Amino acid sequence: MRSVSATVHIPQGIHAAIAHGLHREADRFESSLFLKHGARTASLGSIVAILALGVERGAEIEILADGSDESAALVAIVGLLHELAT
């Protein structure tokens, strides 16, 4: 399992459209992907679980990946978050 930390710079934080994008991107990979915010962790396979984290702009998050393509998955998710923030 690998992980990477990031700060959310998306103006409205992680809302439904962002959660859907994260879910769709995660679905491209074999690895299991998770988003951790504080003490809570959500699977990127569940839009509702992602939304339940209540991630706002400026929040520190951790993205976790476990599987054969975990490195590529982490790069893709971090890249998507960066893209959505600009």
Kinemage of the C-alpha trace (Angstrom):
@kinemage 1
@onewidth
@group {chain A} dominant
@subgroup {mainchain}
@vectorlist {calphas} color= white
{ca met a 1} P 0.000 0.000 0.000
{ca arg a 2} L 1.233 3.461 -0.916
{ca ser a 3} L -0.093 6.869 0.020
{ca val a 4} L 0.378 10.535 -0.751
{ca ser a 5} L -0.736 13.630 1.149
{ca ala a 6} L -2.346 16.632 -0.495
{ca thr a 7} L -4.087 19.894 0.307
{ca val a 8} L -7.483 20.473 -1.293
{ca his a 9} L -7.436 23.715 -3.289
{ca ile a 10} L -10.807 23.222 -5.002
{ca pro a 11} L -12.820 26.371 -4.151
{ca gln a 12} L -15.956 24.541 -2.972
{ca gly a 13} L -14.109 21.564 -1.502
{ca ile a 14} L -15.106 18.060 -2.536
{ca his a 15} L -18.756 18.262 -3.581
{ca ala a 16} L -20.888 15.811 -5.590
{ca ala a 17} L -19.407 16.574 -9.012
{ca ile a 18} L -15.852 16.277 -7.685
{ca ala a 19} L -16.693 13.057 -5.827
{ca his a 20} L -18.133 11.633 -9.042
{ca gly a 21} L -14.967 12.560 -10.937
{ca leu a 22} L -12.773 10.925 -8.290
{ca his a 23} L -14.943 7.813 -8.370
{ca arg a 24} L -14.789 7.622 -12.167
{ca glu a 25} L -11.002 8.107 -12.213
{ca ala a 26} L -10.471 5.483 -9.490
{ca asp a 27} L -12.574 2.998 -11.468
{ca arg a 28} L -9.916 3.008 -14.211
{ca phe a 29} L -7.462 1.179 -11.948
{ca glu a 30} L -7.182 -2.304 -10.499
{ca ser a 31} L -5.946 -0.926 -7.171
{ca ser a 32} L -8.278 -0.142 -4.303
{ca leu a 33} L -8.241 3.607 -3.671
{ca phe a 34} L -9.173 5.475 -0.519
{ca leu a 35} L -9.393 9.062 0.667
{ca lys a 36} L -8.527 9.836 4.281
{ca his a 37} L -9.586 13.054 6.003
{ca gly a 38} L -8.846 13.283 9.708
{ca ala a 39} L -9.697 9.979 11.361
{ca arg a 40} L -12.152 8.933 8.642
{ca thr a 41} L -11.422 6.987 5.475
{ca ala a 42} L -13.656 6.515 2.430
{ca ser a 43} L -13.359 4.245 -0.562
{ca leu a 44} L -13.168 6.125 -3.841
{ca gly a 45} L -15.550 3.429 -5.043
{ca ser a 46} L -18.370 5.147 -3.128
{ca ile a 47} L -19.485 8.669 -3.987
{ca val a 48} L -21.620 8.833 -0.837
{ca ala a 49} L -18.670 7.810 1.354
{ca ile a 50} L -16.480 10.474 -0.252
{ca leu a 51} L -19.122 13.148 0.366
{ca ala a 52} L -19.581 11.983 3.963
{ca leu a 53} L -15.981 13.017 4.698
{ca gly a 54} L -17.008 16.673 4.325
{ca val a 55} L -13.717 17.779 2.764
{ca glu a 56} L -13.537 21.571 2.472
{ca arg a 57} L -11.054 23.844 0.728
{ca gly a 58} L -7.735 23.926 2.555
{ca ala a 59} L -8.204 20.483 4.093
{ca glu a 60} L -5.265 18.113 4.347
{ca ile a 61} L -6.111 14.704 2.903
{ca glu a 62} L -4.295 11.466 2.265
{ca ile a 63} L -4.892 9.333 -0.812
{ca leu a 64} L -4.165 5.651 -0.350
{ca ala a 65} L -3.795 2.968 -3.010
{ca asp a 66} L -3.343 -0.769 -2.700
{ca gly a 67} L -2.790 -2.950 -5.728
{ca ser a 68} L -0.720 -3.701 -8.786
{ca asp a 69} L -1.068 -0.239 -10.318
{ca glu a 70} L -1.055 1.810 -7.113
{ca ser a 71} L 1.652 4.243 -8.219
{ca ala a 72} L -0.136 5.154 -11.444
{ca ala a 73} L -3.439 5.424 -9.577
{ca leu a 74} L -2.010 7.859 -7.038
{ca val a 75} L -0.490 10.014 -9.783
{ca ala a 76} L -3.834 10.096 -11.609
{ca ile a 77} L -5.907 11.028 -8.540
{ca val a 78} L -3.491 13.735 -7.412
{ca gly a 79} L -3.367 15.052 -10.973
{ca leu a 80} L -7.154 15.193 -11.142
{ca leu a 81} L -7.375 17.089 -7.846
{ca his a 82} L -4.794 19.563 -9.107
{ca glu a 83} L -6.609 19.970 -12.429
{ca leu a 84} L -9.959 20.581 -10.713
{ca ala a 85} L -8.418 23.258 -8.497
{ca thr a 86} L -7.320 25.416 -11.428
